[in-house]
């Protein structure tokens, strides 16, 4: 009950009163009823406007609730293994009694080992009795702390809620650990939290159980964050200080890499390339318009793969968080200044550069992330006062912007209005379009063939789980193949199909899967229908200049029916990843192999294989409902080594979506398995013989239409269909004739021909 009382800010007579308060008020406020159940982690919806209680929703177990981690302290998979629970795993754990060591969640590596509920109770009691204000005051009143060589102080702003605290700790943990190339980085963490805000109490209690030292500094009143940062720097013991927001994360590069980059660059401060949650550039430092006073995120909105990075590091006029600098330098730059919070991080970086007479450096190999929500340093409750303070401090903006534009070959067009003229409307403040220098909106064609900018649009989300989507790997392999032909190519995830920097694209290529995409103007538009043809309409294809489909029969029928020419272009494989690799994978040798998610259904080829008694290894998600545990070998096989699994298995099973099978869309897994020298067993589909006729002219590939066909294949064994000579011949054939390079060549020739004809037409009309 103490856990809940600390959040409510009051005591309760008994558990019944506390439960009643939770039901009536606490659950709408998002408060946690127990250390092992955090509503925002279980489901991040707005519970204040939802009639369902999150705890009740969990206990009822709908929509896979029991498979979710409900707290950093509780991972149901570790608690119960692969057993299918018949009740809420959390309830089962609590009935076992305490103290017992809690099964920590996979993303809770920042917590120390061996934590029990008794430890959590003591942590909350200690937190309730602490005064962050007194600690902050003592830091500033005494002498500055001595710094410890090799230690890094990580100061985190924007810790206004428990989810933000936990997100920050989760982001810091992996980048402190040792890697093959770098040692572990020793850190202390300083959290800047709002004064008397109970929304963060749970996060702070859990933070006290971290494997590093975690300190808390209170943020209160106007300009509170800057004052808190000054206090944190005064008391920091690290030789270097990393200032970040809880809305920052780290995508590439450890903190040891940060220190190395700082040392090697001779910088006053180091800043990474920062991406948005949509994998677009949030900023690569800041620049200033030729006659303006507002800092503008450099390359903001660009796709990072469309940028030619001229050097492993480059100097910028300034940069926002995250920033790494010497602790002593940060103390000196801050001094007693308590200016407004808005752009205070940029101001700090610029002060460091002036003070140290060294540059602010951006290192593109260090990649950070930034959540979409505005943070302390780019929004303010008193924007006009803060903007005036920034303008007063920087009447003469730092130089270097023009040099950056020349180095990167861009000619920016600055839009929007001066921030000071519209202080309450940050969305209208100065921003930029990053046009190629001297090129206007089109490409400067000097190569033969011309080097065009291609944007490949896919349906996969921008989250890391996109790596489990087939079109993610398909698109990236196609982009590599286009680059090998001298083209510039980027891959846009689903949310980026209408990114504003599409003005820089020459060609938009849609890999049509689950969703249609929006098309920018003034580009050559290409559709390649590779799956889910039933979702494609004549109206959609009418928008495109060129149309391709991974089914000759569908392309022929649609061209005739809709009156729009659609060219056949089969799916393919990446020869750099799929080739014969005889390093065995013991866990699949002698078994049928299936790699794919259940899609929420009992996929027939898998179920029939299990029913036949054939040994099988299934890799994919959400199979627990359908298969015995011994059939599930894992949830994911990295695409980089998938060839070994295909090659090692007795059979590599494949099936198609019903609409793809009926309409002749051969899946790319067919090509990947054959390129890997795998023993393919697939459902029958038109077009298979055309792929392999020159190599297997008689019997062709092993395929099935019925359960009896499957049983016959398993009874005869894969040796009855394939020998090593034919497998190697198939691999050579597929890798040459059905590669991404071959497909990219067809697409490029089609685009160039279309652009040439369009150019001729425009010339004649003029």
BABA-813423 format. One record per residue (C-alpha): residue in three letters; z negated, x negated, y negated. Coordinates in steps of 0.1 Angstrom, whole numbers, plus 5000, padded with zeros to 4 digits. Example, Ala and Ser with C-alpha at 12.3 -4.5 7.8 and 13.67 -1.06 7.14 Angstrom:
BEGIN
PT  res    c3    c1    c2
PT  ALA  4922  4877  5045
PT  SER  4929  4863  5011
// end
This chain:
BEGIN
PT  res    c3    c1    c2
PT  UNK  5000  5000  5000
PT  UNK  4994  4970  4977
PT  UNK  5031  4963  4979
PT  UNK  5040  4996  4964
PT  UNK  5011  4997  4939
PT  UNK  5023  4965  4923
PT  UNK  5056  4981  4915
PT  UNK  5042  5014  4904
PT  UNK  5017  4996  4881
PT  UNK  4988  5018  4893
PT  UNK  4964  5023  4923
PT  UNK  4965  5052  4947
PT  UNK  4936  5070  4964
PT  UNK  4952  5067  4998
PT  UNK  4985  5063  5016
PT  UNK  4993  5100  5013
PT  UNK  4992  5098  4975
PT  UNK  5013  5067  4975
PT  UNK  5039  5084  4998
PT  UNK  5040  5114  4976
PT  UNK  5045  5092  4945
PT  UNK  5073  5074  4962
PT  UNK  5091  5106  4972
PT  UNK  5088  5121  4937
PT  UNK  5093  5091  4915
PT  UNK  5095  5057  4932
PT  UNK  5126  5061  4953
PT  UNK  5146  5073  4923
PT  UNK  5134  5041  4905
PT  UNK  5146  5020  4934
PT  UNK  5111  5008  4943
PT  UNK  5106  4993  4977
PT  UNK  5082  5012  5000
PT  UNK  5076  4982  5023
PT  UNK  5085  4945  5023
PT  UNK  5110  4950  5051
PT  UNK  5129  4977  5033
PT  UNK  5145  4972  4999
PT  UNK  5166  5002  4990
PT  UNK  5191  4983  4969
PT  UNK  5198  4959  4998
PT  UNK  5201  4986  5024
PT  UNK  5226  5005  5002
PT  UNK  5233  4996  4965
PT  UNK  5241  5031  4954
PT  UNK  5223  5047  4924
PT  UNK  5194  5063  4942
PT  UNK  5182  5078  4909
PT  UNK  5211  5103  4910
PT  UNK  5213  5108  4948
PT  UNK  5194  5135  4965
PT  UNK  5190  5115  4997
PT  UNK  5160  5093  5001
PT  UNK  5172  5058  5012
PT  UNK  5144  5053  5037
PT  UNK  5152  5087  5053
PT  UNK  5188  5077  5054
PT  UNK  5179  5045  5072
PT  UNK  5156  5062  5097
PT  UNK  5182  5087  5106
PT  UNK  5205  5059  5115
PT  UNK  5239  5073  5103
PT  UNK  5269  5052  5094
PT  UNK  5256  5020  5112
PT  UNK  5223  5020  5092
PT  UNK  5204  5003  5120
PT  UNK  5228  4974  5120
PT  UNK  5221  4965  5084
PT  UNK  5196  4940  5071
PT  UNK  5171  4959  5050
PT  UNK  5153  4929  5035
PT  UNK  5157  4891  5034
PT  UNK  5127  4892  5057
PT  UNK  5144  4913  5084
PT  UNK  5176  4908  5104
PT  UNK  5180  4935  5131
PT  UNK  5203  4913  5151
PT  UNK  5177  4885  5154
PT  UNK  5150  4911  5161
PT  UNK  5167  4929  5189
PT  UNK  5197  4907  5199
PT  UNK  5227  4926  5213
PT  UNK  5206  4954  5227
PT  UNK  5216  4989  5214
PT  UNK  5185  5003  5198
PT  UNK  5175  5039  5205
PT  UNK  5155  5040  5173
PT  UNK  5153  5023  5139
PT  UNK  5149  4985  5146
PT  UNK  5125  4982  5117
PT  UNK  5102  5009  5131
PT  UNK  5102  4991  5165
PT  UNK  5092  4958  5149
PT  UNK  5063  4973  5129
PT  UNK  5049  4989  5160
PT  UNK  5047  4955  5177
PT  UNK  5018  4947  5153
PT  UNK  5012  4917  5132
PT  UNK  5010  4889  5124
PT  UNK  5043  4880  5139
PT  UNK  5069  4857  5125
PT  UNK  5096  4878  5108
PT  UNK  5132  4876  5118
PT  UNK  5148  4864  5085
PT  UNK  5183  4875  5075
PT  UNK  5212  4851  5077
PT  UNK  5215  4849  5039
PT  UNK  5177  4842  5034
PT  UNK  5179  4804  5041
PT  UNK  5160  4800  5008
PT  UNK  5128  4814  5025
PT  UNK  5105  4790  5043
PT  UNK  5102  4793  5081
PT  UNK  5074  4810  5099
PT  UNK  5067  4838  5074
PT  UNK  5046  4868  5085
PT  UNK  5037  4901  5069
PT  UNK  5003  4886  5061
PT  UNK  5020  4859  5041
PT  UNK  5040  4885  5022
PT  UNK  5008  4905  5014
PT  UNK  4991  4874  5000
PT  UNK  5022  4866  4980
PT  UNK  5022  4900  4964
PT  UNK  4985  4898  4956
PT  UNK  4989  4864  4940
PT  UNK  5019  4876  4920
PT  UNK  4999  4906  4907
PT  UNK  4971  4883  4895
PT  UNK  4994  4857  4877
PT  UNK  5003  4856  4840
PT  UNK  5037  4842  4834
PT  UNK  5030  4842  4796
PT  UNK  5001  4818  4800
PT  UNK  5022  4795  4821
PT  UNK  5050  4795  4796
PT  UNK  5026  4789  4767
PT  UNK  5010  4760  4784
PT  UNK  5043  4744  4791
PT  UNK  5052  4744  4754
PT  UNK  5018  4735  4740
PT  UNK  5014  4703  4760
PT  UNK  5035  4672  4763
PT  UNK  5069  4674  4780
PT  UNK  5067  4670  4817
PT  UNK  5076  4637  4833
PT  UNK  5110  4638  4851
PT  UNK  5114  4629  4887
PT  UNK  5145  4608  4896
PT  UNK  5168  4626  4920
PT  UNK  5152  4660  4914
PT  UNK  5172  4688  4898
PT  UNK  5156  4717  4878
PT  UNK  5176  4749  4882
PT  UNK  5169  4773  4853
PT  UNK  5180  4809  4860
PT  UNK  5185  4834  4832
PT  UNK  5191  4872  4837
PT  UNK  5165  4877  4863
PT  UNK  5158  4913  4852
PT  UNK  5155  4929  4886
PT  UNK  5147  4921  4922
PT  UNK  5183  4921  4934
PT  UNK  5192  4896  4906
PT  UNK  5163  4873  4916
PT  UNK  5173  4874  4953
PT  UNK  5210  4869  4945
PT  UNK  5202  4838  4925
PT  UNK  5180  4823  4952
PT  UNK  5207  4831  4978
PT  UNK  5233  4814  4957
PT  UNK  5212  4783  4952
PT  UNK  5203  4778  4988
PT  UNK  5236  4768  5004
PT  UNK  5245  4743  4977
PT  UNK  5213  4724  4980
PT  UNK  5218  4716  5017
PT  UNK  5233  4685  5031
PT  UNK  5270  4684  5040
PT  UNK  5291  4660  5059
PT  UNK  5299  4642  5027
PT  UNK  5268  4647  5006
PT  UNK  5231  4645  5011
PT  UNK  5207  4674  5004
PT  UNK  5198  4680  4968
PT  UNK  5161  4683  4959
PT  UNK  5155  4712  4935
PT  UNK  5128  4731  4917
PT  UNK  5138  4766  4905
PT  UNK  5127  4782  4872
PT  UNK  5132  4819  4869
PT  UNK  5134  4835  4834
PT  UNK  5121  4870  4838
PT  UNK  5114  4899  4814
PT  UNK  5078  4903  4802
PT  UNK  5059  4931  4820
PT  UNK  5089  4944  4839
PT  UNK  5079  4958  4873
PT  UNK  5115  4959  4884
PT  UNK  5113  4922  4893
PT  UNK  5078  4922  4909
PT  UNK  5092  4924  4945
PT  UNK  5117  4896  4938
PT  UNK  5090  4873  4924
PT  UNK  5066  4879  4953
PT  UNK  5094  4869  4977
PT  UNK  5104  4840  4956
PT  UNK  5069  4826  4959
PT  UNK  5077  4822  4997
PT  UNK  5108  4800  4990
PT  UNK  5112  4766  5006
PT  UNK  5113  4750  4971
PT  UNK  5089  4752  4943
PT  UNK  5097  4783  4922
PT  UNK  5082  4787  4887
PT  UNK  5084  4817  4864
PT  UNK  5088  4818  4826
PT  UNK  5085  4850  4807
PT  UNK  5112  4863  4784
PT  UNK  5099  4885  4756
PT  UNK  5109  4897  4722
PT  UNK  5141  4890  4701
PT  UNK  5158  4857  4710
PT  UNK  5135  4856  4740
PT  UNK  5159  4839  4764
PT  UNK  5165  4809  4742
PT  UNK  5127  4805  4737
PT  UNK  5122  4808  4774
PT  UNK  5149  4782  4781
PT  UNK  5132  4758  4757
PT  UNK  5099  4763  4775
PT  UNK  5116  4758  4809
PT  UNK  5132  4725  4797
PT  UNK  5099  4714  4782
PT  UNK  5082  4718  4816
PT  UNK  5111  4709  4839
PT  UNK  5105  4679  4862
PT  UNK  5140  4674  4873
PT  UNK  5160  4644  4861
PT  UNK  5189  4669  4855
PT  UNK  5188  4705  4845
PT  UNK  5213  4731  4858
PT  UNK  5212  4762  4835
PT  UNK  5227  4792  4852
PT  UNK  5226  4830  4851
PT  UNK  5216  4852  4881
PT  UNK  5251  4865  4878
PT  UNK  5265  4831  4887
PT  UNK  5273  4819  4922
PT  UNK  5288  4789  4938
PT  UNK  5321  4790  4957
PT  UNK  5329  4754  4962
PT  UNK  5309  4722  4957
PT  UNK  5273  4713  4964
PT  UNK  5247  4704  4937
PT  UNK  5250  4669  4950
PT  UNK  5287  4671  4941
PT  UNK  5277  4683  4906
PT  UNK  5255  4652  4901
PT  UNK  5283  4629  4912
PT  UNK  5308  4646  4889
PT  UNK  5283  4643  4860
PT  UNK  5277  4606  4867
PT  UNK  5314  4597  4872
PT  UNK  5327  4616  4842
PT  UNK  5302  4602  4816
PT  UNK  5299  4638  4803
PT  UNK  5273  4653  4781
PT  UNK  5275  4684  4802
PT  UNK  5295  4695  4833
PT  UNK  5308  4730  4839
PT  UNK  5328  4743  4869
PT  UNK  5359  4764  4871
PT  UNK  5344  4799  4871
PT  UNK  5361  4828  4889
PT  UNK  5355  4865  4887
PT  UNK  5347  4887  4917
PT  UNK  5384  4894  4919
PT  UNK  5391  4857  4923
PT  UNK  5408  4854  4888
PT  UNK  5397  4828  4863
PT  UNK  5367  4839  4843
PT  UNK  5367  4807  4823
PT  UNK  5375  4770  4825
PT  UNK  5354  4762  4795
PT  UNK  5361  4777  4761
PT  UNK  5386  4770  4734
PT  UNK  5391  4782  4698
PT  UNK  5421  4798  4681
PT  UNK  5438  4775  4655
PT  UNK  5422  4795  4626
PT  UNK  5395  4814  4643
PT  UNK  5358  4810  4649
PT  UNK  5352  4829  4682
PT  UNK  5351  4810  4715
PT  UNK  5376  4822  4739
PT  UNK  5374  4817  4777
PT  UNK  5401  4791  4785
PT  UNK  5427  4805  4810
PT  UNK  5406  4837  4814
PT  UNK  5424  4862  4835
PT  UNK  5448  4837  4851
PT  UNK  5452  4834  4888
PT  UNK  5437  4799  4897
PT  UNK  5466  4791  4920
PT  UNK  5491  4796  4892
PT  UNK  5475  4769  4871
PT  UNK  5487  4733  4874
PT  UNK  5455  4713  4870
PT  UNK  5465  4681  4853
PT  UNK  5435  4660  4863
PT  UNK  5404  4662  4885
PT  UNK  5384  4668  4853
PT  UNK  5391  4675  4817
PT  UNK  5373  4678  4784
PT  UNK  5368  4712  4766
PT  UNK  5353  4721  4732
PT  UNK  5324  4739  4749
PT  UNK  5314  4759  4780
PT  UNK  5292  4787  4790
PT  UNK  5267  4786  4820
PT  UNK  5265  4772  4845
PT  UNK  5259  4739  4828
PT  UNK  5245  4706  4842
PT  UNK  5230  4680  4818
PT  UNK  5202  4655  4816
PT  UNK  5169  4672  4811
PT  UNK  5159  4649  4783
PT  UNK  5192  4657  4765
PT  UNK  5187  4695  4769
PT  UNK  5152  4692  4754
PT  UNK  5165  4673  4724
PT  UNK  5194  4697  4719
PT  UNK  5172  4728  4720
PT  UNK  5143  4714  4699
PT  UNK  5124  4743  4683
PT  UNK  5155  4764  4676
PT  UNK  5151  4800  4687
PT  UNK  5185  4813  4676
PT  UNK  5200  4844  4691
PT  UNK  5209  4846  4728
PT  UNK  5246  4855  4723
PT  UNK  5268  4825  4731
PT  UNK  5236  4804  4732
PT  UNK  5249  4786  4763
PT  UNK  5282  4777  4746
PT  UNK  5262  4765  4715
PT  UNK  5240  4744  4737
PT  UNK  5270  4727  4754
PT  UNK  5285  4719  4720
PT  UNK  5252  4705  4707
PT  UNK  5250  4683  4737
PT  UNK  5284  4669  4730
PT  UNK  5276  4662  4694
PT  UNK  5242  4647  4702
PT  UNK  5254  4625  4731
PT  UNK  5288  4617  4715
PT  UNK  5303  4625  4749
PT  UNK  5324  4654  4760
PT  UNK  5318  4687  4778
PT  UNK  5337  4683  4810
PT  UNK  5352  4709  4834
PT  UNK  5356  4699  4870
PT  UNK  5381  4723  4888
PT  UNK  5369  4711  4922
PT  UNK  5336  4726  4915
PT  UNK  5341  4764  4917
PT  UNK  5316  4789  4906
PT  UNK  5316  4827  4904
PT  UNK  5305  4853  4879
PT  UNK  5297  4889  4885
PT  UNK  5315  4915  4864
PT  UNK  5284  4927  4845
PT  UNK  5276  4911  4811
PT  UNK  5247  4887  4810
PT  UNK  5223  4873  4785
PT  UNK  5248  4850  4769
PT  UNK  5277  4874  4763
PT  UNK  5259  4905  4752
PT  UNK  5229  4911  4730
PT  UNK  5207  4939  4717
PT  UNK  5212  4924  4682
PT  UNK  5248  4912  4683
PT  UNK  5254  4910  4645
PT  UNK  5223  4888  4640
PT  UNK  5233  4865  4669
PT  UNK  5269  4863  4658
PT  UNK  5258  4853  4623
PT  UNK  5235  4826  4638
PT  UNK  5263  4812  4659
PT  UNK  5288  4813  4629
PT  UNK  5262  4795  4607
PT  UNK  5255  4768  4633
PT  UNK  5293  4762  4638
PT  UNK  5310  4766  4605
PT  UNK  5333  4739  4617
PT  UNK  5343  4747  4653
PT  UNK  5346  4717  4678
PT  UNK  5381  4701  4680
PT  UNK  5401  4697  4712
PT  UNK  5417  4731  4718
PT  UNK  5452  4721  4707
PT  UNK  5450  4690  4730
PT  UNK  5441  4713  4759
PT  UNK  5470  4736  4752
PT  UNK  5494  4707  4753
PT  UNK  5479  4692  4784
PT  UNK  5481  4724  4803
PT  UNK  5516  4733  4789
PT  UNK  5505  4767  4775
PT  UNK  5512  4784  4742
PT  UNK  5484  4810  4739
PT  UNK  5488  4842  4719
PT  UNK  5454  4852  4706
PT  UNK  5447  4889  4705
PT  UNK  5417  4911  4695
PT  UNK  5395  4909  4664
PT  UNK  5368  4886  4650
PT  UNK  5336  4893  4668
PT  UNK  5317  4894  4635
PT  UNK  5340  4922  4622
PT  UNK  5331  4944  4653
PT  UNK  5298  4931  4665
PT  UNK  5290  4962  4686
PT  UNK  5323  4962  4705
PT  UNK  5326  4930  4726
PT  UNK  5355  4943  4745
PT  UNK  5377  4940  4714
PT  UNK  5367  4905  4706
PT  UNK  5392  4876  4706
PT  UNK  5410  4869  4739
PT  UNK  5443  4852  4747
PT  UNK  5475  4855  4767
PT  UNK  5483  4821  4783
PT  UNK  5521  4819  4780
PT  UNK  5541  4788  4792
PT  UNK  5547  4765  4763
PT  UNK  5580  4772  4747
PT  UNK  5590  4797  4774
PT  UNK  5582  4831  4760
PT  UNK  5577  4856  4788
PT  UNK  5602  4841  4813
PT  UNK  5604  4809  4833
PT  UNK  5619  4777  4820
PT  UNK  5646  4771  4846
PT  UNK  5653  4734  4850
PT  UNK  5653  4730  4888
PT  UNK  5679  4739  4913
PT  UNK  5670  4763  4928
PT  UNK  5649  4775  4899
PT  UNK  5611  4774  4903
PT  UNK  5600  4810  4899
PT  UNK  5564  4823  4897
PT  UNK  5558  4846  4926
PT  UNK  5528  4870  4929
PT  UNK  5522  4882  4965
PT  UNK  5503  4915  4965
PT  UNK  5482  4924  4996
PT  UNK  5458  4952  5005
PT  UNK  5429  4930  5015
PT  UNK  5398  4930  4993
PT  UNK  5388  4900  4973
PT  UNK  5355  4895  4991
PT  UNK  5351  4868  5017
PT  UNK  5355  4893  5045
PT  UNK  5392  4894  5035
PT  UNK  5396  4864  5058
PT  UNK  5393  4888  5087
PT  UNK  5423  4908  5075
PT  UNK  5457  4898  5090
PT  UNK  5476  4902  5057
PT  UNK  5452  4876  5040
PT  UNK  5464  4848  5063
PT  UNK  5500  4862  5064
PT  UNK  5502  4861  5026
PT  UNK  5487  4827  5022
PT  UNK  5511  4812  5048
PT  UNK  5540  4828  5030
PT  UNK  5528  4814  4997
PT  UNK  5527  4779  5012
PT  UNK  5562  4784  5025
PT  UNK  5575  4794  4991
PT  UNK  5558  4764  4975
PT  UNK  5575  4742  5000
PT  UNK  5608  4756  4986
PT  UNK  5598  4746  4951
PT  UNK  5584  4779  4941
PT  UNK  5550  4787  4924
PT  UNK  5531  4814  4943
PT  UNK  5498  4831  4941
PT  UNK  5482  4858  4963
PT  UNK  5467  4888  4946
PT  UNK  5441  4908  4964
PT  UNK  5440  4946  4961
PT  UNK  5421  4948  4929
PT  UNK  5444  4923  4912
PT  UNK  5477  4942  4916
PT  UNK  5476  4951  4879
PT  UNK  5459  4920  4864
PT  UNK  5468  4917  4828
PT  UNK  5482  4881  4832
PT  UNK  5511  4895  4853
PT  UNK  5531  4889  4821
PT  UNK  5535  4853  4835
PT  UNK  5551  4864  4868
PT  UNK  5588  4863  4876
PT  UNK  5587  4879  4911
PT  UNK  5563  4904  4925
PT  UNK  5564  4906  4963
PT  UNK  5544  4934  4979
PT  UNK  5533  4930  5015
PT  UNK  5531  4967  5021
PT  UNK  5502  4975  5044
PT  UNK  5475  5001  5038
PT  UNK  5481  5007  5001
PT  UNK  5508  5009  4975
PT  UNK  5505  4987  4944
PT  UNK  5514  4990  4908
PT  UNK  5543  4969  4895
PT  UNK  5544  4951  4861
PT  UNK  5575  4953  4839
PT  UNK  5601  4926  4835
PT  UNK  5598  4911  4870
PT  UNK  5620  4911  4901
PT  UNK  5602  4934  4925
PT  UNK  5603  4930  4963
PT  UNK  5588  4952  4989
PT  UNK  5583  4939  5025
PT  UNK  5570  4967  5047
PT  UNK  5551  4949  5075
PT  UNK  5527  4977  5087
PT  UNK  5518  5014  5083
PT  UNK  5553  5026  5076
PT  UNK  5542  5062  5078
PT  UNK  5524  5057  5044
PT  UNK  5556  5045  5027
PT  UNK  5576  5070  5007
PT  UNK  5611  5070  4993
PT  UNK  5596  5074  4958
PT  UNK  5576  5042  4963
PT  UNK  5606  5021  4975
PT  UNK  5627  5034  4946
PT  UNK  5605  5013  4923
PT  UNK  5616  4980  4939
PT  UNK  5647  4959  4933
PT  UNK  5647  4945  4969
PT  UNK  5634  4961  5001
PT  UNK  5627  4945  5035
PT  UNK  5610  4959  5066
PT  UNK  5597  4942  5097
PT  UNK  5616  4967  5119
PT  UNK  5654  4966  5122
PT  UNK  5654  5003  5135
PT  UNK  5632  5016  5106
PT  UNK  5652  4996  5080
PT  UNK  5684  5011  5094
PT  UNK  5671  5047  5095
PT  UNK  5655  5046  5061
PT  UNK  5685  5031  5045
PT  UNK  5706  5060  5059
PT  UNK  5681  5088  5052
PT  UNK  5668  5077  5018
PT  UNK  5699  5061  5004
PT  UNK  5681  5030  4995
PT  UNK  5692  4997  5011
PT  UNK  5664  4982  5032
PT  UNK  5670  4949  5050
PT  UNK  5654  4939  5083
PT  UNK  5630  4910  5081
PT  UNK  5607  4905  5111
PT  UNK  5571  4893  5109
PT  UNK  5566  4856  5118
PT  UNK  5542  4828  5124
PT  UNK  5529  4797  5106
PT  UNK  5540  4766  5126
PT  UNK  5514  4745  5109
PT  UNK  5486  4766  5125
PT  UNK  5502  4780  5156
PT  UNK  5515  4754  5180
PT  UNK  5507  4742  5215
PT  UNK  5472  4727  5214
PT  UNK  5459  4720  5249
PT  UNK  5423  4715  5239
PT  UNK  5407  4741  5261
PT  UNK  5383  4769  5251
PT  UNK  5361  4772  5282
PT  UNK  5347  4806  5273
PT  UNK  5382  4822  5276
PT  UNK  5398  4802  5304
PT  UNK  5407  4825  5333
PT  UNK  5401  4856  5312
PT  UNK  5421  4881  5293
PT  UNK  5416  4876  5256
PT  UNK  5416  4902  5228
PT  UNK  5411  4893  5192
PT  UNK  5407  4923  5169
PT  UNK  5382  4948  5156
PT  UNK  5376  4981  5173
PT  UNK  5389  5001  5143
PT  UNK  5362  5026  5152
PT  UNK  5380  5036  5184
PT  UNK  5381  5026  5221
PT  UNK  5414  5007  5220
PT  UNK  5432  5016  5253
PT  UNK  5444  4981  5262
PT  UNK  5408  4967  5260
PT  UNK  5392  4997  5278
PT  UNK  5418  4996  5306
PT  UNK  5413  4959  5311
PT  UNK  5375  4963  5314
PT  UNK  5380  4992  5338
PT  UNK  5403  4972  5360
PT  UNK  5376  4946  5366
PT  UNK  5396  4918  5349
PT  UNK  5374  4893  5332
PT  UNK  5379  4897  5294
PT  UNK  5366  4880  5262
PT  UNK  5368  4902  5231
PT  UNK  5364  4888  5196
PT  UNK  5360  4913  5168
PT  UNK  5336  4937  5151
PT  UNK  5321  4971  5160
PT  UNK  5327  4969  5198
PT  UNK  5291  4974  5208
PT  UNK  5296  5012  5210
PT  UNK  5324  5008  5235
PT  UNK  5320  4977  5256
PT  UNK  5293  4961  5278
PT  UNK  5276  4931  5261
PT  UNK  5292  4906  5286
PT  UNK  5327  4916  5274
PT  UNK  5320  4908  5237
PT  UNK  5324  4870  5232
PT  UNK  5320  4870  5194
PT  UNK  5329  4887  5161
PT  UNK  5354  4863  5147
PT  UNK  5377  4834  5156
PT  UNK  5386  4811  5126
PT  UNK  5424  4814  5121
PT  UNK  5426  4776  5119
PT  UNK  5417  4773  5157
PT  UNK  5430  4806  5170
PT  UNK  5459  4788  5187
PT  UNK  5435  4772  5212
PT  UNK  5422  4805  5223
PT  UNK  5456  4820  5228
PT  UNK  5467  4789  5248
PT  UNK  5435  4788  5270
PT  UNK  5434  4824  5280
PT  UNK  5449  4838  5312
PT  UNK  5464  4866  5292
PT  UNK  5465  4871  5254
PT  UNK  5464  4908  5249
PT  UNK  5482  4926  5221
PT  UNK  5486  4962  5210
PT  UNK  5502  4980  5180
PT  UNK  5492  5008  5157
PT  UNK  5509  5039  5171
PT  UNK  5532  5043  5141
PT  UNK  5542  5006  5142
PT  UNK  5550  5008  5179
PT  UNK  5570  5040  5176
PT  UNK  5590  5027  5147
PT  UNK  5597  4992  5160
PT  UNK  5573  4970  5139
PT  UNK  5565  4940  5160
PT  UNK  5531  4926  5150
PT  UNK  5527  4890  5139
PT  UNK  5503  4884  5167
PT  UNK  5533  4884  5191
PT  UNK  5547  4855  5171
PT  UNK  5514  4837  5168
PT  UNK  5507  4839  5206
PT  UNK  5541  4827  5216
PT  UNK  5541  4799  5190
PT  UNK  5507  4788  5206
PT  UNK  5521  4787  5241
PT  UNK  5500  4817  5250
PT  UNK  5506  4841  5279
PT  UNK  5514  4873  5260
PT  UNK  5508  4907  5275
PT  UNK  5517  4934  5249
PT  UNK  5525  4971  5248
PT  UNK  5562  4977  5249
PT  UNK  5580  4980  5216
PT  UNK  5616  4979  5205
PT  UNK  5628  4945  5194
PT  UNK  5609  4922  5218
PT  UNK  5640  4913  5237
PT  UNK  5658  4903  5205
PT  UNK  5631  4878  5197
PT  UNK  5632  4860  5230
PT  UNK  5665  4868  5246
PT  UNK  5679  4832  5243
PT  UNK  5648  4818  5259
PT  UNK  5638  4844  5284
PT  UNK  5672  4861  5291
PT  UNK  5662  4880  5323
PT  UNK  5627  4893  5327
PT  UNK  5616  4889  5291
PT  UNK  5580  4891  5279
PT  UNK  5551  4906  5299
PT  UNK  5546  4941  5286
PT  UNK  5532  4975  5296
PT  UNK  5537  5011  5290
PT  UNK  5512  5026  5314
PT  UNK  5479  5018  5330
PT  UNK  5498  5011  5362
PT  UNK  5518  4984  5343
PT  UNK  5486  4968  5332
PT  UNK  5471  4968  5367
PT  UNK  5503  4953  5381
PT  UNK  5503  4925  5356
PT  UNK  5467  4917  5363
PT  UNK  5473  4918  5400
PT  UNK  5503  4895  5399
PT  UNK  5487  4871  5373
PT  UNK  5503  4855  5343
PT  UNK  5519  4829  5365
PT  UNK  5543  4855  5378
PT  UNK  5557  4859  5342
PT  UNK  5554  4825  5326
PT  UNK  5555  4789  5336
PT  UNK  5547  4760  5313
PT  UNK  5584  4751  5308
PT  UNK  5592  4786  5295
PT  UNK  5560  4787  5274
PT  UNK  5570  4755  5256
PT  UNK  5606  4767  5251
PT  UNK  5592  4800  5237
PT  UNK  5570  4780  5213
PT  UNK  5598  4758  5201
PT  UNK  5621  4788  5196
PT  UNK  5596  4810  5177
PT  UNK  5583  4782  5155
PT  UNK  5618  4774  5144
PT  UNK  5635  4808  5142
PT  UNK  5606  4830  5132
PT  UNK  5586  4808  5109
PT  UNK  5573  4816  5074
PT  UNK  5596  4790  5061
PT  UNK  5626  4808  5076
PT  UNK  5614  4841  5061
PT  UNK  5607  4825  5027
PT  UNK  5642  4812  5026
PT  UNK  5656  4847  5031
PT  UNK  5634  4861  5004
PT  UNK  5643  4834  4979
PT  UNK  5680  4837  4985
PT  UNK  5677  4875  4980
PT  UNK  5657  4872  4948
PT  UNK  5680  4845  4933
PT  UNK  5711  4867  4941
PT  UNK  5695  4897  4926
PT  UNK  5685  4879  4894
PT  UNK  5719  4863  4891
PT  UNK  5736  4898  4894
PT  UNK  5711  4913  4869
PT  UNK  5718  4885  4845
PT  UNK  5755  4890  4848
PT  UNK  5751  4927  4842
PT  UNK  5729  4921  4811
PT  UNK  5755  4897  4798
PT  UNK  5784  4921  4802
PT  UNK  5765  4950  4786
PT  UNK  5757  4929  4756
// end
